[in-house]
Amino acid sequence: MEIIKETEIFESLLLAREARQQYKLDLLQKQYHLVSLQLNIPGLPKTNDILTAFIKEVEADFERYIVSLNANNRWSNKQVLTDAAGDAVIYLFDKQQLSAMELKAITETFEQSFVLGRIVDLDVLDADGQPVSSGKAKVCFICEHAAEDCRKTKRHAIVDVRRSMEEAIDNYLRELRMKEVVTKVASIALQGLLYEVSLSPKPGLVCRQSSGAHTDMDFTTFLNSSAVISPYFIEVCQLAIDFKGKDVSVILPRIKQIGLKMEDAMFNATNGINTHKGAIFLLALSCFAIVRVVNRYGYFKINAFSSVIQQLTRGLVQRELCSAREDDVLTHGQQSFMKYGLQAAGARGEAEQGMPTVLHHSLPCLNNSIDKKLKECTDTEVHDLLIPVLLKLISLNNDTNVIYRHNAVMLEELKAKAKQALNDWDNNRRETYTDLVDWCNDMKISPGGSADLLAVTVTLHLCQTEFRK
């Protein structure tokens, strides 16, 4: 029975190949040259989920390559096929635009430059249906001999060749996936910063319309800062890919090193003005945690994210705040902590607890009020979505920016006003928010810590959308 089944499969494979060849010839119509993209995979099956995913990546890369050579050299028609012979993509090129030999030269160069080009077959038929060959022998995937010679002499077992190819394809797709995750998360972190600073007007904070409570920075200062720190998000994300250990707390110094480079870049771009120091700390931690979670689970899992953040920052408040001495050169955060204790634990305290203000308050506030993707929202819609989120943060967050520049009494007054403004906003009374903006600007109150948490909130929301289960 097994022999009969194999015979049937082989016959169906031959029939599929014959049908595919006739289909190609029918497409030519004497006016097109044809390029057929397929995979050179020995053994069976000729297609499965992994092979289909791989040929889609090759297809996209090949098309970008064609267009990069000459934007006018686009194919006139394209067909995607899947049958017993496997997956294939067929392109028709007007013979008046490119000669068959030019096409062959293009396809061979692509095969040679593509990292797994030995698995890829790009065959060319001229307008008369004749195969076009350069006369060059394809190299074996396992060794450096001619592939045809290895096949005829049976130098390698088919099962070994196929296993080697499948492993290479699987590794290629995994690496490609991780590169995409790295670039997407880094891009989303920058979006978080830009959404935050673009939200206008804000109480005491820099925005498009105003410098808020500040006299030394404006909207352009924040754009300059965002631009120069954004490339380092990629470095943090890649660190999450490369780190294979279980105890992520040991990698915190490396993340902080990258964060210090970001701060240097920020100060250079802003002439010494601190626009994003808190955001750098929180978003660097977030980028690492997001990538680690997506890499492990294949999707973004918010509870796992919180756990990674907690592991990363375990003991941070004790090390950096509780152990600080009065004769040390103290940061603003350390000075506030000495005076007010845990109420002024700031970004360190928020991180060590797994970012509860974001996870339990601001993120649900945003998630529950949006009915489409944030990137599909208009500027007005984004404004109406994010103002309540910011108010929620200000009403709950023990903002060390406010504590340091004012005091704990002023912080509590700000939180109470924000709570009232949020309640009125939810009941379509916007005047209270306007009053809060004016009050903060006049009193020079800048809840910068809450602004940083808003950037984190937007980042996490976008990641939930991008990396769904």
N, C-alpha and C positions, 0 to 999 in steps of 0.2 A: 504493500500500500504506500509506503514511504517513497519507493522508487517511482511509482505512478504519479504521486503528488509532485515530486521534483521535476518529472518530465513535463507535466502540465504547466508548471511555473516557467520552465525554460521555453516552452512553446509560446506561452503568452508574452514572454519577454521579447522573443523574436518577432512576433506579430506586432507588438507595440512599436518596436524599432522600425519595422517596415512601414507601418502606418504613419509614424512620425516623419520618416524620410519623404513619403509621398505628400504629406501635408506641407512640408517645406517647399517642395517643388511647385506645388499648387500656388503657394504664396508669391513666388518670384515674379511671374507674369512678364518675364523678359525685361523688366524695367528696374528691378531691385537686386542688390546684393544682400545676402542673408548671413547673419551671425547667430549662431546657436550657442547659448551658455548652458552647460550642464556639468555634472560632477563625475569625475573618473573614479568611481568607487567599485572595487571588485566584490564579488559575492552578492548575497541577497540579505535583506530586501534592498531595493534600489532607492527607496524613499522611506523616511520616518520623520518624527518631529524634529530631531536634531539636524538631519540633513536638510530638511525644508527651511529651518531657521537659518542654517548656514548659507544656503544658496540665496536667500533673501538679502543677506548681508553682502554677499559677493555681487549680486545684482545691483544694489544701491551704490556700492563702491565703483563698479564698472561704469555705471551711468554718470557718476560724478567725474570719472576719469575722461570719458568721451567729451563731456561738455567743457571740461577744463582745457582740453587741447584746442577746441574751437567751438564756440557757442552755436555756430551755424551748422555743425556736423551732427545734428540730432537725428535720431531714427525717425522714419516716416510712420512706422507701425511697430507694435510690440504685442506679443502673445505669451501668456504664461501657461505652461502645460504641466500636468501631472498624470502619469499613467504607469503601466507596469515597467516601463523603461526608466522611471524615475522622474525627478523634477527637471524642468527646462524652461528657459526664457529665450524667445526667438525675436530678433530685431531685424527689421527691413530698412535698408539704407538706399536712397535713390542713387542709381549708378552714375547719374550726371554730377553728383556732388562728391562722391568718393569712389576711387577705383577699388577693385577687389583686393589688389596687392596692398594698397594703403590700409584697408581694413585689417588685412592679415598682419601687417606690421604693428598696427595699434593693439590688436588682441594679444599678440605675442609679447609685446612690451608690458602690457598689463599683467599677463600671467607671470612674467619674470619678476615683476616688482611686488606682486601681491604675496603676502607672507605665506600663504598656503596655495600658491599658484600651481604646484604640482598636482593638486587634487582637482583643479579647475580645467575644464576643456572649453575653449572658445573656438568653435569650428566655423569656417567661412565657406559659403557657396557663392559662386558668381551668378550673374543674371541668367546664364545658360544652364545652371544647375550643376556645374562642375566644382568639385572641392578644390580649394586653393591651399597650397602647401608651400612653406618656405624651405622645406627639405631638412629642417633641423629636428633632431630626435628629442623627444621628451625624456627628461631624466627621471629615474626611478624614485619613488617617495622615500624608500628606506636607504638605498645606497646611491652612489654617483654614476652607476652604469645607465645605459639607455633603458628606458622602461620596457620597450618592446623586447629587448634582449633578455631582460630578467623574466618577462612573462613566458617567452618561448622556452627558456632553459629551466624554468621553474626554480629559479634561484631562491625565491622566498615563497613560503606557503601563503596561499590566498588569505587564510584566516589571520595570519600574522600581519599581512599588509593592511587588511581591513581594520584590525584592532588598532594598529598604529595610526591610521588615518582618523578613526573615530575618536581616539584619545586626543589627537592634535586639534580636531574640530571642537571637541568639548572644551578643551583648554582655551581655545581662541574665543569661543562664545562667552565663556566665563569671564575672561579678561576684558572682553569688550563690554560686557554687562557692568563690570566694576568701574571701568573708565567712564561709562555713561552715568553711573551713580555718583561718582566723584564730581564730575562737571555739573550735573544737575543740582546736587546739594550745595555746591559752592555758589552756583548761580542763584539758587533760592535764598541763600543767606544774604546775598547782595540785594535781592528783591526786598527782603525784610527791612534792611536799612533804608532803602529808597522809599518804600511805602510809608515808613515811619516819618521820615523828614518831610515828605511831600504832603502829609496830612495837614490841612490848613482850615481854619486857625487852630492853634493849640495853646493851652494855658501855660504861659511862661517859657515855652519851648520854641526853638527855631523851626520855621516852616517856610513855605513859599511866600507867604504874605508878610512875614514879620520875623524879626530877630528875637521876639518874645522878651524875656527878662535880661537878655544878653546885649552887650555893647561891643564885644570883641569877635563875634562870629555871625555869619548869616547863612542863607541857603546855599550859596556857592561854596562856602567853607566846608559844608557837609558833603556836597557833591565831590569836591576835591579829595576829601578824606575817604569817602566811600570807594572812590576809584582806586586809590593806591593800596588800600588794605584788602580789597576783594581777591587779588591773586593768591593771597596767603590762605584763604579758605580752601583752595585746592590742595595746598600742602598739608593742612590739617586732615582733610578728607583722605588723602593718600596715606597718611600715617595710620589711619584707622584700617585701611586695607592691609598694610604691611605688618601691623602688629598682630602676632599670632598667640600671644600669651592670654591667660585667663584672668589674671589680676590686673585690671586696667589702671589701678592707682599708680603703678610704677611708671606709666607713660605720661603722667601729669606734668612732670618737669619738662618733657619734650614739647608738650602742647604749649606750656607757658613760654618756652623759648621762642616758639613761632609767634606767640602773642606779643612778646617783647619786640620782635622784628616788625610786627604790624604797628605797634605803638611808635617805633622810630619812623616808619614810613608816614604815619599820620602826622606826627609833629613836624616832619620835613615839609609835608604838603600844606600844613596850616600855619606855618611860622610859629610853632610852639603852642598852639591852642589845642586843648583837650576836647575833641568833639565826640570820640567814640571809645574811650578807654574801658568803660563798663560793658559796652556792647561787644567789644573785642573779646573780653573774657567770657561772656555768656555765649556768644555765637561760636567761638572756637570750641568750647566744650560741647555745644549742641551739634556742630558739624561732625565732630569725632563720634559722638554717641549715635547720631542718625545713621551714619555710614556703617558703623559697627552693627547696629540692629538690622538694617536692610541686608547687609552682607550675610548675617547669620540666619535670618528668617525668610528672606526673599521679599519682605514687605515691611512697612514702617509700623512698629508696634509701640504705642505710646507708653505703656507701663514698662516695657523693656528699656525704652529710652530713659525714663526716670531712674531706673535701677542703675544704668550705666553711669549717669551723671552722679548719682550718690556714691558709687564705687570710686569714680575718678576723684572726687573731692572729699573723701572720708578723712575726717580730722583736720580739715582746712581751717576752720574757725579757731580751733585750739592752737594750731601751729602759727597762724599768721595774725590773729587778733588777740587771743587771750595771752599769748606769750610775749607780746610787744611790751617794751619798757619805755618809761617816760623820757629817758635820755637817748633813745633811738631816734633816727630820722624817720618820723612817722608820716604815713600817707594820710590823706583826709579821712579815709575810712577807718584807719586805726585810731586817729584822734577822736572821732565820733564814738567809736566803740568803747574807748577808755572812759568817756563821759557818760554814755547811756547804756552800755552793756549790749545784750542780745537784741534790743530794739534797733540797734545800729549795726547789725551784722551784715546788712547790705547784700550785694551780689554773692558774696561768699556764703552767707547763710542760706540764701535762696537756692544756690546750687547744691550745697551739702544736703539739703532736705529733698533734693530731686525736683526742684522748681515747682513747688506746690501752688504758688500764686498763679502761675501760668496754667498748669495742668488742671487745677480744680476750679479756676475762676475765669481767667481771660480767654483761654482756648475754648472752653464750652460756650462762653458768651458769643464768640465769633462763629463757632460751628453751628450753633442753634439758630442763628439769625440769617444765615446765608442759604440760598436755595439754588445756587449755581456756582461754577468755579470762579474763584476770585479774579483770575486773569480775564474772565469774560465780562466782568463788571465795568461799568463806566466810572469816570472819575467821581461823579456825584454819588453813585452807589457805593463806591469804596469809602468815601467820606462818611456817609451815613452808617456804614457798617463798623468802621474803626473808631469813630468818636465814642460810642458806648463802651467799647473794649478798653480804650484809654482811660475813660472815667472809672471803669471797674478797677483797673490797676491802681490808679491814683487813690481811690477810696480805700484800698486795702494795703498797699505797699508802704512799708516803713522806709521811705526814700532817704537814703543817706545824703543825697545832694541837698535836700531841704534841711535835714538835721544839721549838717555841717555849716551851711550858709546862714541858717536861722537858729531854730531850736526845736525841741520836741513839742512844745506848745503850738508853734506855728504849723508843724507837721499835722497834728491832730485837727487843727482848724481847716487845713487844706483837705484832709481826708473827708471831713464832715461836709464841706462844700461840694466836693466831688460826688459824694453819695447822693446829695440832694439834687445836683445837676443831672445825675444819671436817672434818678427817679422821675424828674421832670421831663427829661429827654424821652424816656419810654412812654410818657403820657403826652407826647407831642408839644411840650412846652420848652422851646429852645432858648428862651431868653436867659434862663439860669446859667446855661453853658456860656453864653456870651458874656455874662457878668463875671463868671469864673475866669475866663480868658483875660478880661480887662483887669480884674483884681490881681491875678498872678503877675501880669506884665507890670502893673503899677508898683506892686510890692517887691518886685524882682525875685519872685519865687519860681524856680525852674525844677520841676519834678523829672530830672534827667534819668533817674533810675527806672521810673515807670516807662519812660520812652524806650529805654533799652529792652525792657520786658515786652513792650509792644512789638519791637522788631523780632524778638524771639517767638512771640505768639504767631505772628504772620508766617515766619519761617516754618514753624511746626505745622500750621494749618496747610500750607502749600505742600509740605512733605507728605502729610496724610492723604492729600489728593493725588499727588504724583506717584506715591508708592503704596497704593492700596493692595490689600490682600487679593 
